[in-house]
Amino acid sequence: MPLCLDEIVIWSRSFNEYINFLALSENDLQKKILAVADGASSFNYEAKIRGYDVTSLDPLYKFSPLEIKEQIIKSCNQIYPQIVKNKNDYNWLYFKSPDHLKEYRMNVMENFLDDFVIKESKSKYIGGEIQNLPFKKMSFDIAIVANFLFLYSDRLDLNFHIQSLTDLLEVANEIRVFPLQGNLQNSPKYIIPVINHFKNLGFLAGVKRVNYHFTKGANKVLIIKKK
Ligand SMILES: C[S@@+](CC[C@H](N)C(=O)[O-])C[C@H]1O[C@@H](n2cnc3c(N)ncnc32)[C@H](O)[C@@H]1O
């Protein structure tokens, strides 16, 4: 995946979306959470307000707030027309319309930026990549990955997925990933080989239907944990 800011598309989700699409219960939220590829989402910020312990990791955090803000505006100009054009690919329940979605996403990103600029937040936003996790073994209870693995399966192969999930299981007891489908109609499908790989190694691995269904077909979370 790119490290060049220009190639990172920023289109961010909120705390409420995260808890719905990752099926995070109050009990889960009490645990130590690592949010990988967390981008400009407001999950960390909103979790902090509620007293939860979340650390985010993303190559985006190596850039300055101003650079990120410029990329947010560029990304929005790129994505919004695509959403309008492909409106039928989405269920318009959580969001009422493309305009509502755009306003919601921009608010999420403003919340992220407000938190990202403050000195006290520095240790909670780690600039890094999933291939090289800068954490000690079992530093977290749950590692979550939203809108990165599986979504870019046209660019990231099965080996990348298995290696990334293996590395995450070194630093967390449990992993949750959403969504499980690629963003292209003909994206490779990795979910079954991934589940089989981890089951064969003795992990509990499976898919659970979630209470969030915006992109058609994307309503399941992958959960992998130690027995
Ligand atoms: C579509 S965004 C998802 C952001 C957030 N999780 C959400 O759901 O709103 C994908 C994120 O993956 C990040 N990313 C790209 N390459 C990465 C890598 N090698 N390791 C970790 N994150 C990466 C990007 O910077 C970007 O923020």
The ligand as a Gaussian input file, in Angstrom:
#p B3LYP/6-31G(d) Opt

LIG

0 1
 C      -10.379000       3.483000       3.639000
 S       -9.318000       4.054000       4.888000
 C      -10.145000       3.466000       6.339000
 C       -9.989000       4.395000       7.511000
 C      -10.819000       3.996000       8.759000
 N      -10.454000       2.701000       9.257000
 C      -12.289000       4.016000       8.468000
 O      -12.936000       2.965000       8.421000
 O      -12.828000       5.097000       8.274000
 C       -7.921000       2.962000       4.713000
 C       -6.777000       3.357000       5.618000
 O       -5.731000       2.396000       5.464000
 C       -4.519000       3.079000       5.713000
 N       -3.376000       2.272000       5.249000
 C       -2.828000       2.224000       4.010000
 N       -1.783000       1.396000       3.977000
 C       -1.643000       0.900000       5.249000
 C       -0.725000      -0.014000       5.850000
 N        0.241000      -0.581000       5.144000
 N       -0.870000      -0.294000       7.160000
 C       -1.872000       0.274000       7.879000
 N       -2.772000       1.157000       7.359000
 C       -2.656000       1.454000       6.050000
 C       -4.696000       4.373000       4.950000
 O       -3.786000       5.360000       5.378000
 C       -6.151000       4.713000       5.283000
 O       -6.245000       5.568000       6.385000

